[in-house]
Amino acid sequence: MVHTSAALTAGIYGIAIGDALGQSTQFKSYETLQQNPVHEMLMGAFKTLPGSWSDDTSMTLGTLAAIAANGTTKKVPLEPVMTNFVAWIKHHAFTPTDETFDVGMGTSRALHRYLTTHDPHDAGSADVHNNGNGALMRMFPIALWAIHQLDESQTLIDRPDLVDQIIAVAELTHRHARSTVGCLLYSALLTRVLENNTWSNQLLTQAVTDTQKMVQDRPELMGELPQYNRLVDPDFYKLTADKLNTSGYVVDTTESVWWLLSQFTDYHDMILTAINLGGDTDTIAGIAGGLAAVRGGLTSLPREWQDELQGRQVIANTIHDALRSGLF
């Protein structure tokens, strides 16, 4: 099996820090933030305490806890994941300050539908307009679980059964193929980061190639892959930050994450750039931050940012239980 325990801790904290730092800048424009850039954790757009993290981290922790308590080396039951999401949205579980806020529309609709039908396979909408980043932002635990089950010589391309599990968890809230492809691209990139000791921007395009191979026998997913063509265009990586699309649309978010990882090897500098892009800054910084933290390790995260996080015990306890499960 691939060793992923160190990556689990680094990745979760990398996500939470990016999420928390992005709270005060989300929804603002790039131009506004260039005039008044943010360099620290401040009160968020929802009047939250500095250091508070939002739905990105909460749903990531909920997924992680469900896998640790109920998963096996072969399968991740979907009902416990949805149960944790419901506990988050209704009872403030997996939150830093016992407050649930910033719930995406696609996620909210899926959870309310699940409460009516109790069918996790039918909760998320498959409508083309349900292509926000609400699935992508919580992919780290299921992708890491899948990677941990690989033999040393394997990739996800060799294990369509594990790809099926990633897809099933992704589609709990967003069932359109475009969102699912974004989640597989993320999983492929995380695999590449973990299997390479040194970073190269080639890993970004190799992850796209890997995803093509993963979906080559899945026509619906293959048909959506061209939506992400800019990820293999060399000119895309030459863009300046002001030319990025930083909305919550899953393709925009994926492009922003790939661009950030291509431009920076230092976690601190990358995160500050991410939160000052404007738009959906907490999610972009969270996703990119998790991948960058896995790339650089826990020591690459500024200690002061770790210490400023609210709800540190919630994070630590969830990581502890996941590591004890032996599934990561």
Summary of the structure (lengths in Angstrom):
residues: 328
radius of gyration: 17.8
end to end distance: 9.5
largest distance: 50.6
contacts: 1198
relative contact order: 0.19
helix: 64%
strand: 1%
